[in-house]
Amino acid sequence: MSLGTFIHKIWLGVKKLFSGLKQELKDAIHIGVVIVDAMKTFVFSPEADILTAIIPGNLDDAIKTKLREFLPRIVTEMKLADRCGQLTDPNEILKCAIQTLQTIEGDWVSDAAKKNFYDSLAVMIAQVAADGKLDWDDAKVILKWYYDHVYKAAPAEPTI
């Protein structure tokens, strides 16, 4: 069996695993991907409400509230906003985090390190959205599959 065939079979297994998830967990996976993608592409604007800009408007209000509470905590716990430790406003914490992300460029940080950071951030967000019902290792594999095979492959907003 070739390596390509082997990897294809693994992705088919992950696809089957994703298909068998409860809808709330599929939604949580999608939320993690969408929010991190929005953070990666967000154009910094001091006037913008970052939380509103990166949290999709079509989410349930309870999930939005939970994400508004936990996103600043997540970026602080990931040491993303260490240089802004004195900030308490969630929007200011996220602005600082996004500014920090924008400075993670250059030869000193590998693309793999940046990708791993974003992957971890997406898993944490998905876990918050799933109310802790997603296992870290499972979520990491499922998020990677979902991002590559559903989200990135879709021409527009994917349906779950």
Backbone torsions as a table, in degrees:
resi	resn	phi	psi	omega
1	MET	NA	133.0	179.5
2	SER	-76.0	161.3	178.4
3	LEU	-62.0	-40.3	178.6
4	GLY	-60.2	-42.7	178.1
5	THR	-65.2	-41.3	179.3
6	PHE	-61.2	-48.4	180.0
7	ILE	-64.3	-39.5	177.9
8	HIS	-59.5	-41.9	179.1
9	LYS	-65.1	-36.9	177.0
10	ILE	-63.1	-46.2	-179.5
11	TRP	-64.0	-34.8	176.1
12	LEU	-64.2	-37.8	176.8
13	GLY	-65.0	-40.9	178.2
14	VAL	-66.7	-39.4	177.8
15	LYS	-60.0	-43.0	178.6
16	LYS	-63.9	-41.8	177.5
17	LEU	-60.9	-45.9	179.2
18	PHE	-61.5	-43.7	-179.7
19	SER	-60.1	-31.3	-178.3
20	GLY	-85.2	-5.4	-179.8
21	LEU	-70.9	152.5	172.5
22	LYS	-64.8	152.7	-177.6
23	GLN	-58.5	-37.5	-179.5
24	GLU	-62.7	-33.6	178.3
25	LEU	-75.5	-36.8	174.5
26	LYS	-61.5	-42.4	178.4
27	ASP	-62.2	-40.9	-179.5
28	ALA	-64.7	-40.8	176.5
29	ILE	-59.8	-47.1	180.0
30	HIS	-60.7	-44.2	-179.7
31	ILE	-60.5	-45.4	178.6
32	GLY	-58.3	-43.7	179.9
33	VAL	-67.0	-46.9	-176.4
34	VAL	-63.5	-44.3	-177.3
35	ILE	-67.5	-43.8	179.1
36	VAL	-66.7	-38.4	176.9
37	ASP	-62.7	-39.7	177.5
38	ALA	-65.4	-39.2	177.8
39	MET	-64.7	-39.8	-178.7
40	LYS	-66.2	-32.4	-175.2
41	THR	-103.9	0.7	-176.7
42	PHE	-65.4	129.2	175.2
43	VAL	-90.1	118.3	-174.8
44	PHE	-60.6	128.0	176.8
45	SER	-139.7	120.4	-177.2
46	PRO	-62.3	-23.6	-179.1
47	GLU	-83.8	-16.5	-172.7
48	ALA	-75.9	145.5	169.0
49	ASP	-86.9	101.0	-173.1
50	ILE	-60.2	-41.9	180.0
51	LEU	-59.0	-41.3	178.3
52	THR	-67.7	-38.6	-177.2
53	ALA	-68.7	-34.9	-174.8
54	ILE	-98.2	-15.9	177.9
55	ILE	-94.8	119.1	-177.7
56	PRO	-56.6	138.4	-176.3
57	GLY	-68.4	-20.5	-175.5
58	ASN	-90.4	10.8	178.0
59	LEU	-80.5	155.1	174.3
60	ASP	-57.9	139.9	-177.5
61	ASP	-58.6	-35.3	179.7
62	ALA	-65.6	-39.8	178.2
63	ILE	-68.0	-41.2	177.7
64	LYS	-59.2	-44.9	-179.7
65	THR	-61.5	-45.1	-179.3
66	LYS	-63.8	-42.3	179.2
67	LEU	-66.6	-38.8	177.5
68	ARG	-61.0	-33.5	179.4
69	GLU	-77.3	-44.2	-170.0
70	PHE	-89.1	-27.4	-178.9
71	LEU	-56.2	-49.1	177.5
72	PRO	-60.7	-37.0	178.1
73	ARG	-64.4	-42.3	-178.5
74	ILE	-61.0	-50.2	-177.4
75	VAL	-66.1	-31.8	177.2
76	THR	-69.5	-44.9	-180.0
77	GLU	-66.2	-28.2	178.0
78	MET	-81.2	4.4	179.6
79	LYS	65.1	18.6	179.5
80	LEU	-69.7	-34.7	-176.0
81	ALA	-113.3	33.9	179.3
82	ASP	-54.2	-42.2	-176.8
83	ARG	-69.2	-7.2	-179.8
84	CYS	-117.2	28.5	-175.1
85	GLY	-58.4	-22.8	-179.1
86	GLN	-79.9	-11.4	-177.8
87	LEU	-75.3	146.1	177.8
88	THR	-123.1	-23.2	179.9
89	ASP	-72.1	125.3	-177.8
90	PRO	-55.3	-39.7	178.9
91	ASN	-64.5	-41.1	-179.9
92	GLU	-67.1	-37.8	176.8
93	ILE	-61.6	-45.3	-179.7
94	LEU	-69.4	-36.5	175.6
95	LYS	-59.2	-45.4	178.8
96	CYS	-62.0	-43.0	179.8
97	ALA	-62.5	-42.5	-179.4
98	ILE	-67.8	-39.3	175.2
99	GLN	-60.5	-40.8	178.2
100	THR	-64.1	-43.5	177.3
101	LEU	-60.0	-37.9	-180.0
102	GLN	-66.6	-23.3	179.2
103	THR	-89.4	-7.1	178.5
104	ILE	-80.4	74.3	-180.0
105	GLU	-137.6	170.2	174.1
106	GLY	98.4	177.4	-174.8
107	ASP	-70.3	-22.8	-174.7
108	TRP	-73.4	-17.4	177.7
109	VAL	-119.2	122.4	-178.7
110	SER	-75.0	155.3	175.8
111	ASP	-60.3	-34.7	179.8
112	ALA	-65.1	-38.1	179.2
113	ALA	-66.3	-43.0	178.2
114	LYS	-63.3	-44.1	-179.5
115	LYS	-62.1	-43.1	179.2
116	ASN	-62.5	-39.2	177.5
117	PHE	-61.4	-50.0	-179.2
118	TYR	-63.2	-39.2	177.5
119	ASP	-60.9	-44.8	179.9
120	SER	-64.1	-40.9	177.8
121	LEU	-61.7	-43.1	179.2
122	ALA	-62.7	-40.6	178.6
123	VAL	-63.1	-45.3	179.9
124	MET	-61.3	-42.8	179.1
125	ILE	-64.2	-43.1	178.1
126	ALA	-62.5	-38.5	178.4
127	GLN	-64.8	-39.5	176.3
128	VAL	-63.2	-46.6	-178.5
129	ALA	-64.8	-28.8	179.6
130	ALA	-91.0	7.8	179.6
131	ASP	56.1	40.1	176.7
132	GLY	77.9	9.4	-176.0
133	LYS	-88.7	4.8	177.5
134	LEU	-108.6	128.9	174.2
135	ASP	-74.3	140.4	-176.4
136	TRP	-55.5	-53.6	-175.7
137	ASP	-63.6	-44.4	177.9
138	ASP	-62.7	-45.3	-177.7
139	ALA	-62.4	-38.7	-179.3
140	LYS	-61.6	-45.0	-179.9
141	VAL	-68.7	-45.0	-178.1
142	ILE	-66.0	-41.6	177.9
143	LEU	-61.0	-43.2	179.0
144	LYS	-60.8	-46.8	179.1
145	TRP	-62.5	-46.7	-178.0
146	TYR	-60.8	-44.6	-179.3
147	TYR	-61.8	-47.4	-176.9
148	ASP	-72.3	-39.9	-169.2
149	HIS	-103.7	-16.2	179.6
150	VAL	-118.1	-59.9	-173.3
151	TYR	-66.2	-54.1	-178.2
152	LYS	-69.8	-30.7	-176.6
153	ALA	-78.5	-19.6	-176.5
154	ALA	-78.9	138.8	178.2
155	PRO	-72.2	-24.9	-179.5
156	ALA	-137.9	-166.8	178.4
157	GLU	-54.8	120.4	-178.1
158	PRO	-73.0	151.7	172.8
159	THR	-96.4	147.2	-175.7
160	ILE	-100.1	NA	NA
